[in-house]
Amino acid sequence: VIIAVPVLAAVAMWAFAGVTISDAIANHGQTAQHGTVLVRIALADAVGLVATIIAAIAMAWFARRLFNEVSTVEATARRFADQQFPALVERLRRGEDLDLEDELPAPAPVKTTEVVRVAVAVASIQQTALTAAATETSLRTGISQVFVSLARRSLSLLQRQLRLIDDLEEKATHPAALADLFPLDHLTTRMRRHAEGLIILSGSVPGRGWTSPVPVIDVVR
């Protein structure tokens, strides 16, 4: 709209100048003197020139304003994509509670109607992206908690099974029976390590741990 106004004004001025010149030439041999015709032609040309200059200045001003506003929208969107959005995603992954409305960047300060629409569309995309990231993080956290819960239950059962095997090994007097219990002990220990590895991969800490240095012989075993 803003760029159309000076262009239409220039066209109207030039049309007025053309009509004036045509009317002056048509009446040259009838009612007007030669000097009057020249004056009219000169005035028409001057009016057309002034209108063209005004239109050019207006269009240059509008183009500069449009360029500045588009650059502002671009800078705001790029800052969100390169800096703010990755930082917010990292905070979500750490488990922080975020108010998405407060974390969204302020809309770009623009006034041109067309650019305002672009800024609103960019803000909507940013909000959608942040909401999707929050939903995905929540889903991942829920799945991790399920894995942790299942792994801890398995770990608890395996711990009980290992204690039972230890009791059987202590009570076993026949070498053949003891030899049969050793592979079962080893297999159960491996299953316990797998359960602990699943807990670690889910972002938690296994319940079993050591507060003092472990002898090398125990590590070898």
C-alpha positions in Angstrom: 0.0 0.0 0.0 2.8 2.5 0.9 4.7 1.9 -2.2 1.6 2.1 -4.4 0.7 5.6 -3.2 3.7 7.4 -4.5 3.7 5.4 -7.8 0.0 6.3 -8.4 0.7 9.9 -7.5 3.5 10.0 -10.1 1.3 8.4 -12.7 -1.5 10.9 -12.0 1.0 13.9 -12.2 2.4 12.7 -15.5 -1.2 12.1 -16.8 -2.0 15.7 -15.8 1.1 17.0 -17.5 0.3 15.0 -20.7 -3.3 16.3 -20.8 -2.0 19.9 -20.3 0.5 19.5 -23.1 -2.0 18.0 -25.5 -4.6 20.7 -24.7 -2.0 23.4 -25.2 -0.9 22.0 -28.6 -4.4 21.5 -29.7 -5.3 25.1 -28.9 -2.1 26.6 -30.2 -3.4 27.8 -33.5 -6.7 28.9 -32.1 -6.7 30.7 -28.8 -3.3 30.6 -27.2 -0.2 32.5 -28.0 3.1 30.7 -28.6 4.5 31.9 -25.3 1.6 30.7 -23.3 2.0 27.2 -24.8 5.6 27.1 -23.8 4.8 28.2 -20.3 2.3 25.5 -20.0 4.7 22.9 -21.3 7.4 24.1 -19.0 5.0 24.0 -16.0 3.8 20.5 -16.9 7.4 19.2 -17.2 8.3 20.8 -13.9 5.3 19.3 -12.2 6.1 15.9 -13.7 9.8 16.1 -12.6 8.9 17.1 -9.1 6.3 14.3 -8.8 8.9 11.8 -10.1 11.5 13.0 -7.5 9.0 12.9 -4.7 7.9 9.4 -5.8 11.5 8.2 -6.0 12.3 9.6 -2.5 9.2 8.0 -1.0 10.0 4.6 -2.6 13.6 4.8 -1.4 12.4 5.6 2.1 10.0 2.8 2.0 12.5 0.4 0.6 15.0 1.3 3.4 12.3 0.9 6.1 11.2 -2.4 4.6 14.9 -3.6 4.5 15.5 -2.6 8.1 12.3 -4.3 9.4 13.0 -7.5 7.4 16.6 -7.5 8.8 15.2 -7.2 12.3 12.9 -10.1 11.8 15.7 -12.2 10.4 18.1 -11.3 13.2 15.4 -12.2 15.8 14.7 -15.6 14.2 18.4 -16.4 13.7 19.2 -15.5 17.4 16.4 -17.8 18.5 17.5 -20.7 16.3 21.2 -20.4 17.0 21.3 -19.4 20.6 18.1 -19.4 22.6 16.4 -22.6 21.3 19.5 -24.9 21.9 19.9 -23.4 25.4 16.2 -24.0 26.2 16.4 -27.6 24.9 19.4 -28.2 27.1 17.6 -26.9 30.1 14.6 -29.1 29.3 16.9 -32.1 29.1 18.3 -31.3 32.5 14.8 -31.5 33.9 14.1 -27.8 34.5 10.5 -26.6 34.5 10.1 -23.9 32.0 7.2 -21.5 31.3 7.2 -21.6 27.5 5.3 -18.3 27.2 7.9 -16.5 29.2 10.8 -18.1 27.5 9.7 -17.2 24.0 11.5 -14.1 22.5 9.6 -10.9 22.2 8.2 -10.2 18.7 10.4 -8.1 16.4 9.5 -4.4 16.6 8.1 -3.8 13.1 5.3 -1.6 11.9 4.8 -2.4 8.2 1.7 -4.6 7.9 3.2 -7.2 5.6 6.4 -7.5 7.8 4.2 -7.7 10.9 2.5 -10.7 9.4 5.8 -12.4 8.8 7.0 -11.6 12.3 3.8 -13.2 13.7 4.3 -16.3 11.6 7.9 -16.6 12.7 6.8 -16.3 16.4 4.2 -19.0 15.8 6.9 -21.3 14.4 9.1 -20.6 17.4 6.4 -21.4 19.8 5.5 -24.7 17.9 9.2 -25.7 17.9 9.6 -25.1 21.6 6.4 -26.9 22.5 7.5 -29.9 20.4 10.8 -29.9 22.1 9.2 -29.8 25.5 6.8 -32.6 24.6 9.6 -34.8 23.2 11.8 -34.2 26.3 8.8 -35.1 28.6 8.2 -38.3 26.5 11.9 -39.3 26.7 11.9 -38.7 30.5 8.8 -40.8 30.9 10.3 -43.7 28.9 13.6 -43.4 30.8 11.7 -43.7 34.1 9.9 -46.8 32.8 13.3 -48.4 31.9 14.7 -47.4 35.3 11.8 -48.9 37.1 11.9 -52.2 35.2 15.7 -52.4 35.5 15.6 -51.8 39.3 12.9 -54.5 39.7 15.1 -56.9 37.7 18.1 -55.9 39.7 16.3 -56.5 43.0 15.3 -60.0 41.9 18.8 -60.7 40.7 20.3 -59.6 44.0 18.0 -62.0 45.8 19.0 -64.8 43.4 22.7 -64.1 43.9 22.2 -64.3 47.7 20.5 -67.7 47.3 23.2 -69.0 45.1 25.9 -67.8 47.6 24.0 -69.7 50.3 23.9 -72.8 48.2 27.6 -72.5 47.4 28.4 -72.3 51.1 26.3 -75.3 51.9 27.5 -77.4 49.0 29.9 -80.1 50.0 30.1 -82.1 46.8 32.6 -80.7 44.2 30.2 -81.6 41.3 27.3 -79.7 42.8 29.6 -76.7 43.5 30.8 -76.8 39.9 27.2 -76.6 38.7 26.5 -73.6 40.9 29.5 -71.6 39.6 28.1 -71.1 36.0 24.8 -70.1 37.4 26.5 -67.6 39.7 28.5 -66.2 36.8 25.4 -65.9 34.6 23.4 -64.1 37.3 26.2 -61.7 37.8 26.3 -60.9 34.1 22.5 -60.3 34.1 23.0 -57.9 37.1 25.6 -55.9 35.2 23.2 -55.6 32.2 20.4 -54.3 34.5 22.8 -51.8 36.0 24.0 -50.7 32.6 20.4 -50.1 31.6 19.9 -47.9 34.6 23.0 -45.9 33.8 21.9 -45.5 30.1 18.6 -44.2 31.4 20.4 -41.4 33.3 20.1 -42.8 36.8 22.6 -44.2 39.3 22.6 -47.9 40.2 21.8 -48.6 43.9 24.8 -50.9 44.3 28.1 -49.1 44.9 31.3 -49.0 46.9 32.4 -46.4 49.3 35.9 -47.8 49.7 38.5 -49.1 47.3 37.8 -52.6 45.9 40.6 -55.2 46.1 42.0 -56.2 42.8 41.2 -59.9 43.4 37.5 -59.0 43.6 37.7 -57.1 40.3 39.4 -60.1 38.7 36.7 -62.4 40.0 
